[in-house]
């Protein structure tokens, strides 16, 4: 399965259940290879930080505390209404 970087970041944050630095997140993504850049290179901490900044609806960045990244408290992931349907609700 192919994931976007922000999907891989969500997977890591869900598993760890705590705020993490961009370096910690990029290390886990690179080690597990759940996401690799198109050119085959590993994800950098800058990639992770920039993606978090591009998706404030999903991620919260705490600048005062080493750029710690966590889920935005108001983030609600879309869930299927039923097993057979493909409609989503919040």
C-alpha positions as CSV (number, residue, x, y, z in Angstrom):
1,X,0.0,0.0,0.0
2,X,1.2,3.5,-0.9
3,X,1.0,6.2,1.8
4,X,1.4,9.9,1.8
5,X,4.0,11.3,4.2
6,X,1.3,12.8,6.4
7,X,-0.4,9.3,6.6
8,X,2.9,7.8,7.7
9,X,3.2,10.5,10.3
10,X,-0.3,9.8,11.6
11,X,0.6,6.1,11.9
12,X,3.7,6.9,14.0
13,X,2.0,9.4,16.3
14,X,-0.9,6.9,16.8
15,X,1.5,4.2,17.8
16,X,3.6,6.3,20.1
17,X,0.6,8.2,21.6
18,X,2.8,11.2,22.6
19,X,4.2,14.3,21.0
20,X,7.4,13.6,19.1
21,X,10.2,15.7,17.5
22,X,10.4,15.7,13.7
23,X,13.7,13.8,14.0
24,X,12.1,11.0,16.0
25,X,9.2,10.7,13.5
26,X,11.6,10.8,10.5
27,X,13.8,8.1,12.0
28,X,10.9,5.7,12.6
29,X,9.5,6.3,9.1
30,X,12.9,5.8,7.5
31,X,13.6,2.6,9.6
32,X,10.2,1.0,8.9
33,X,10.1,2.3,5.3
34,X,6.3,3.1,5.5
35,X,7.2,6.1,3.3
36,X,10.1,6.7,1.0
37,X,10.6,9.8,-1.2
38,X,9.9,9.4,-4.9
39,X,13.7,9.6,-5.6
40,X,14.3,6.7,-3.1
41,X,15.8,8.8,-0.3
42,X,14.8,8.6,3.3
43,X,12.5,11.2,4.9
44,X,14.3,14.0,6.7
45,X,13.2,15.8,9.8
46,X,12.7,18.9,7.6
47,X,10.3,16.9,5.4
48,X,8.3,16.0,8.5
49,X,8.2,19.5,10.0
50,X,7.2,21.0,6.7
51,X,4.4,18.5,6.2
52,X,3.1,19.1,9.7
53,X,3.1,22.9,9.0
54,X,1.2,22.3,5.7
55,X,-1.5,20.3,7.6
56,X,-2.5,22.4,10.7
57,X,-5.9,20.7,10.5
58,X,-4.1,17.4,11.5
59,X,-0.9,18.3,13.3
60,X,0.0,20.7,16.1
61,X,3.6,22.0,16.2
62,X,4.9,23.3,19.5
63,X,7.6,25.7,18.5
64,X,8.7,26.5,22.1
65,X,9.4,22.9,22.9
66,X,11.8,21.6,20.2
67,X,9.1,21.7,17.4
68,X,7.3,18.8,19.1
69,X,4.6,17.5,16.8
70,X,1.3,16.0,18.0
71,X,-2.3,15.7,16.7
72,X,-4.3,18.9,16.5
73,X,-6.8,18.5,19.4
74,X,-9.7,19.3,17.1
75,X,-8.6,16.7,14.5
76,X,-11.3,14.0,13.8
77,X,-10.4,11.4,11.3
78,X,-13.1,10.5,8.7
79,X,-14.7,7.1,9.5
80,X,-16.8,5.0,7.1
81,X,-20.6,5.1,7.8
82,X,-20.9,1.5,7.1
83,X,-18.8,-1.5,6.0
84,X,-20.3,-1.5,2.5
85,X,-20.6,2.2,1.9
86,X,-17.8,4.5,0.9
87,X,-19.3,7.7,2.5
88,X,-17.4,9.2,5.4
89,X,-18.5,11.1,8.4
90,X,-16.6,13.0,11.1
